[in-house]
Amino acid sequence: MGCDVAAAVAADVDELSGVAAQTFPLACPASVSAADVAAFIDENLSAHRFADYLADPDRLVLTARDDGRMVGYAMLIQGVPDDDDVHRAVTPRPAIELSKMYVLPGSHGAGVSAALMSAVFSAARELRAHVVWLGVNQQNARAQRFYLKHGFTISGTKTFRLGEATENDYVMVCPV
């Protein structure tokens, strides 16, 4: 399967929201309640929120399409948030966060994630970043293997609030 990766546009927000709603739960540990997952999706992955993300000059949303159908997406955010754990783990600057990267289950193993990652690194270089960093749930071994395969290393830990639960993430970095 070949896929096309491009910057998202305003017309993509509904499809982005749909892909996000299908894929976000896949990255959550089984211990997270369905209600907390649904609340996160409603609050952070709606079409309205994606419209906000596309309007933010510090964000870049990339889409992956197969035969015109969106099968995945990635979101980059320039910088490092005001989080002591992340500041300790991500020391090179400028840095870009790979905030989200998800692919529909039917496209897993088909090269979509690799194509998105290639586009992420290309965009990071264009934005003159020294590193790409991300947070990945410590229980998400599949994602960790993928990131390690693409040159990321674990540089620290941070927490991620998901509803009432506090999830533990690894902070991973990769020079670009």
Buried (B, 14 or more C-beta within 10 A) or exposed (E): EEBEBEEBEEEBBEBBBBBBBBBBBBBBEEEBEEEBBBBBBEEEBBBEBBBEBBEEEEBBBBBBBBEEEBBBBBBBBBEBEEBEBBEEBBBBEEBBBBBBBBBBEEBEEBBBBBBBBEBBBEBBEEBEBBBBBBBBBBBBEEBBEBBEEBBBEBBBBBEEEBBEBEBEBBBBBBEB
